[in-house]
Amino acid sequence: MNTKEIKYNPIGIIHSPFKETEGVPIQPHGAKDIKGSIEIRKKLEEGLRDLDGFSHIILLYHFHLSKDHSLSVVPFLDNKPRGVFATRAPKRPNSIGLSVVKLIKIEKNILYIENIDVVDGTPLLDIKPYVKEFRNMEEVRIGWLTEKDDKFKNFKADKRFK
């Protein structure tokens, strides 16, 4: 396997009311109506053209507070160790996070968003428009989360991934 190093430069910074990891909703579904913003680097502002026609966007970001990783984690919503790739835990070999948020408006290089589940100051790697027709999956299984789906909405992060 080629182990060549890959480097990314953040395109911006995500701002939210969450100053630390504890208490952050674990998914955008549990962050309903929580407002935030994204400051895109000025030199990339032109790349935002036409994005305002989309109601939701996909954010890819770097879990900058995650300093190490484990291949086995006890995820939120569970008390049993799971393989990290069967979870959405932040302590991963590559600390990449993903959230789908509501886009409210864009003013120059600032995006105003809702349903944000990210710590303030998180480096943003990329934005993609969310198109539900592209993601329409008919037969979806959710593995060990099958019996946990009623807890998603109100669960907040604790200290387990500091």
Protein Blocks (a to p, Z undefined) as FASTA:
>chain_A
ZZbdcddddfbdcddfbfbfghpafbfklmgoiacdddddfklmmmmgoklmpfbdcddd
ddfkbmbdcfbdcdehiabdcdfklccbfbdfblcdddddddfbdehjaccdehiabdeh
iacfbdcdddfklmmcfbdcehjmlmmmmmmmmpccdfklZZ
